[in-house]
């Protein structure tokens, strides 16, 4: 009677729950690494391509994210920092650059006259609209370059990616900014 081959280290005995658990963890880590890599490359490619295809677009991503957050309502610097998960002094520096560019202004906070709220100006709203349209055009062009099957796969993945973004935000975290 022939003997069964010994399972290799990469093919653990499925009845051994310790090895199976280790294998499952290894697969989960590999998937997480691949997803992280793809998301990082996608963000980098999008930022790079927007500046190549639309050279007038030079606003740093951190400033765009502040504009996106302020599009909903004016906020104090501390509130912006919390939503962006950045240090208040970092947000103050970014706000300073947006003030210089004329994309935001300071408004008196009706609830606390000692503080100011940061609000988008009309120029800031226009900059955000232009940025969004440029990204939408760039993304639409890139999607069109894919095969129909790949394009459909990307679109089918969106609900799961949205849930992943929500899970990464954590309980009680501010909603993700649109357009990223």
FENFEN-V982613 format. One record per residue. N is the residue number from 1. PHI is phi in whole degrees, 0 to 359 (NA if undefined). BURIAL is b if it has 24 or more other ideal C-beta (glycine too) atoms within 12 Angstrom, else e. D_CENTER is the distance of its C-alpha to the mean C-alpha in Angstrom with 2 decimals. Layout:
N&PHI&BURIAL&D_CENTER ; N&PHI&BURIAL&D_CENTER
//
This chain:
1&NA&e&59.03 ; 2&290&e&55.98 ; 3&274&e&53.59 ; 4&281&e&49.89 ; 5&293&e&47.69 ; 6&291&e&45.88 ; 7&296&e&42.15 ; 8&282&e&40.21 ; 9&301&e&37.64 ; 10&274&e&34.88 ; 11&235&e&36.59 ; 12&292&e&37.39 ; 13&296&e&39.96 ; 14&297&e&38.17 ; 15&278&e&40.68 ; 16&271&e&39.57 ; 17&294&e&36.81 ; 18&294&e&36.05 ; 19&292&e&35.30 ; 20&297&e&33.40 ; 21&297&e&31.16 ; 22&296&e&30.57 ; 23&295&e&29.89 ; 24&300&e&27.39 ; 25&296&e&25.56 ; 26&297&e&25.65 ; 27&295&e&24.28 ; 28&298&e&21.42 ; 29&294&e&20.58 ; 30&298&e&20.90 ; 31&297&e&18.54 ; 32&297&e&15.88 ; 33&297&e&16.49 ; 34&295&e&16.34 ; 35&297&e&13.06 ; 36&300&e&11.51 ; 37&298&e&13.39 ; 38&296&e&12.43 ; 39&296&e&8.63 ; 40&299&e&9.44 ; 41&295&e&12.05 ; 42&296&e&10.24 ; 43&298&e&7.80 ; 44&297&e&11.10 ; 45&296&e&13.18 ; 46&295&b&11.48 ; 47&298&b&11.74 ; 48&293&e&15.18 ; 49&292&e&16.44 ; 50&294&b&15.75 ; 51&283&e&17.88 ; 52&284&e&20.43 ; 53&281&e&20.87 ; 54&228&e&20.58 ; 55&299&e&22.02 ; 56&292&e&22.33 ; 57&274&b&18.57 ; 58&238&e&18.39 ; 59&294&b&16.27 ; 60&299&e&14.04 ; 61&303&b&10.28 ; 62&299&b&10.99 ; 63&288&b&13.62 ; 64&300&b&11.75 ; 65&297&b&9.37 ; 66&295&b&12.79 ; 67&300&b&14.35 ; 68&298&b&11.96 ; 69&293&b&12.74 ; 70&285&b&16.35 ; 71&298&b&16.73 ; 72&284&e&17.49 ; 73&187&e&20.04 ; 74&298&b&21.35 ; 75&221&b&20.54 ; 76&283&b&22.21 ; 77&303&b&20.70 ; 78&299&e&20.75 ; 79&293&b&18.86 ; 80&299&b&16.17 ; 81&299&b&16.08 ; 82&296&e&15.85 ; 83&293&b&13.00 ; 84&274&b&10.98 ; 85&58&e&12.49 ; 86&234&b&14.35 ; 87&290&e&18.11 ; 88&305&e&20.04 ; 89&292&e&21.71 ; 90&295&e&18.51 ; 91&295&b&17.53 ; 92&301&e&21.20 ; 93&295&e&21.08 ; 94&295&b&18.13 ; 95&298&b&19.95 ; 96&302&e&23.09 ; 97&293&e&21.79 ; 98&291&b&20.61 ; 99&296&b&24.08 ; 100&301&e&25.80 ; 101&282&b&24.09 ; 102&82&e&25.18 ; 103&273&b&21.79 ; 104&223&b&22.28 ; 105&220&e&25.42 ; 106&262&e&26.68 ; 107&236&e&28.38 ; 108&296&e&30.71 ; 109&275&e&29.35 ; 110&297&e&31.93 ; 111&275&e&31.55 ; 112&204&e&32.08 ; 113&296&e&33.81 ; 114&281&e&33.13 ; 115&242&e&29.42 ; 116&238&b&27.56 ; 117&256&b&24.60 ; 118&260&b&22.31 ; 119&229&b&22.18 ; 120&289&b&21.12 ; 121&271&e&24.14 ; 122&299&e&24.97 ; 123&297&e&23.96 ; 124&294&b&20.49 ; 125&299&e&20.21 ; 126&294&e&21.52 ; 127&301&b&19.19 ; 128&294&b&16.16 ; 129&297&e&17.98 ; 130&298&e&18.80 ; 131&299&b&15.33 ; 132&297&b&14.15 ; 133&298&e&17.30 ; 134&298&b&16.96 ; 135&293&b&13.57 ; 136&296&e&15.09 ; 137&297&e&18.20 ; 138&297&b&16.65 ; 139&293&b&14.71 ; 140&299&e&17.96 ; 141&298&e&20.03 ; 142&294&e&18.12 ; 143&298&e&18.34 ; 144&296&e&22.01 ; 145&283&e&22.67 ; 146&278&e&22.00 ; 147&293&e&24.85 ; 148&305&e&25.11 ; 149&294&e&24.69 ; 150&292&e&21.45 ; 151&299&e&20.10 ; 152&297&e&21.23 ; 153&297&e&19.69 ; 154&297&e&16.19 ; 155&292&e&16.82 ; 156&292&e&18.36 ; 157&282&e&15.40 ; 158&304&e&13.13 ; 159&302&e&14.72 ; 160&295&e&14.32 ; 161&294&e&10.62 ; 162&297&e&10.38 ; 163&295&e&12.78 ; 164&296&e&11.02 ; 165&299&e&7.95 ; 166&295&e&10.93 ; 167&297&e&12.83 ; 168&289&e&10.50 ; 169&292&e&10.46 ; 170&83&e&14.19 ; 171&293&e&17.17 ; 172&76&e&17.53 ; 173&282&e&14.06 ; 174&299&e&12.96 ; 175&299&e&11.25 ; 176&294&e&7.58 ; 177&280&b&7.61 ; 178&289&e&8.51 ; 179&86&b&8.12 ; 180&267&b&4.67
//
